[in-house]
Amino acid sequence: MEKNIFKIESEEYIVKNLRLKKALVEQGAKIAQTKNISFNKFVNIALEFAINHYEED
């Protein structure tokens, strides 16, 4: 009989202090609240999107 195992894989995170524009934080917080996610999760999604769509000059 095969045993099913519930496994949670964790990602590595670091703590970083950032200076962000007030308007961006307010807009991001509003979007995060609308989507029912944390502001931190929103920032990670936005940063990943920016990196994936970055084009060098």
C-alpha positions in Angstrom: 0.0 0.0 0.0 1.4 3.4 -1.0 1.6 6.0 1.7 0.5 9.5 0.8 2.7 12.2 2.4 1.7 15.8 2.9 4.8 17.8 2.1 5.2 21.5 2.3 8.2 22.9 0.5 9.4 26.2 1.8 11.1 29.0 -0.1 14.1 31.0 1.1 13.4 34.6 2.1 15.5 37.5 3.3 14.5 40.6 5.2 15.3 43.8 3.3 14.5 47.4 4.3 13.2 49.5 1.4 12.4 53.1 1.0 9.3 53.3 -1.1 7.2 56.1 -2.5 4.2 56.7 -0.3 1.8 56.8 -3.2 3.1 53.4 -4.5 2.7 51.8 -1.0 -0.9 53.2 -0.8 -1.8 51.9 -4.2 -0.1 48.5 -3.6 -1.8 48.1 -0.3 -5.2 48.8 -1.8 -4.6 46.3 -4.6 -3.4 43.7 -2.0 -6.5 44.2 0.1 -8.8 43.9 -2.9 -7.1 40.6 -3.9 -7.0 39.4 -0.3 -3.2 39.0 -0.2 -0.6 40.5 2.1 1.2 43.6 1.0 4.5 41.6 1.2 3.0 39.0 -1.3 2.0 41.8 -3.6 5.5 43.3 -3.6 7.0 39.9 -4.4 4.6 39.4 -7.3 5.2 42.9 -8.6 9.0 42.5 -8.4 8.9 39.1 -10.0 6.8 40.5 -12.9 9.2 43.5 -13.3 12.2 41.2 -13.5 10.5 38.8 -15.9 9.6 41.7 -18.2 12.8 43.7 -17.9 14.4 44.7 -21.2 18.0 46.0 -21.3 18.6 49.0 -23.5 
